[in-house]
Amino acid sequence: MRFHAALVAAVAVLLAAAPVLADHPGGLRSAGWSPMTAALVFGGLALLVGAVVVILVTVFTKRDSPDSSE
């Protein structure tokens, strides 16, 4: 019985959200990026994310060096 109620609720949510997925007509739709612009932007973002990951890994895995004065 619970599965049936959950299934009905899930179908109701999907049907309510269906109009949101529709494409807007010409006047409300913005022009897309050129392929070169999209490649440069997303390539730059990927490079930035990779640099942040490398920095975080080096900061969090830094080992204390033994004291050489002893």
C-alpha positions in Angstrom: 0.0 0.0 0.0 2.9 2.4 0.8 4.6 1.6 -2.5 1.4 2.5 -4.4 1.0 5.8 -2.6 4.7 6.6 -3.2 4.3 5.7 -6.9 1.2 7.9 -7.2 3.0 10.8 -5.5 6.0 10.4 -7.8 3.9 10.4 -11.0 2.0 13.5 -9.7 5.3 15.3 -9.2 6.6 14.4 -12.6 3.4 15.4 -14.3 3.4 18.8 -12.4 7.0 19.5 -13.5 6.5 18.5 -17.1 5.5 22.0 -18.3 8.7 23.4 -16.8 10.8 21.3 -19.3 9.1 22.9 -22.3 11.1 25.1 -24.6 10.0 28.7 -24.7 9.0 30.3 -28.0 11.2 32.7 -30.0 10.7 35.9 -28.1 11.6 34.5 -24.7 14.5 32.4 -25.9 18.0 33.8 -25.7 20.6 33.1 -28.4 23.0 30.3 -27.6 26.8 30.7 -27.4 29.0 30.0 -30.4 30.8 26.7 -30.1 34.2 28.4 -29.7 32.9 30.5 -26.8 31.4 27.5 -25.1 34.6 25.5 -25.5 36.7 28.3 -24.1 34.4 29.0 -21.1 34.0 25.3 -20.1 37.6 24.5 -20.8 38.6 27.4 -18.5 36.2 26.2 -15.8 37.6 22.7 -16.1 41.1 24.0 -15.7 40.1 26.1 -12.7 38.4 23.2 -11.0 41.5 21.0 -11.6 43.8 23.6 -10.1 41.5 23.9 -7.0 41.6 20.1 -6.6 45.4 20.0 -6.9 45.7 22.9 -4.3 43.3 21.2 -1.9 45.1 17.9 -2.1 48.5 19.5 -1.5 47.2 21.5 1.4 45.4 18.6 3.1 48.1 16.0 2.5 51.0 18.2 3.6 53.2 16.3 6.0 55.2 18.0 8.7 58.9 17.8 8.0 61.0 16.5 10.9 62.9 19.1 12.8 66.5 19.1 11.4 68.0 20.9 14.5 68.0 17.8 16.7 
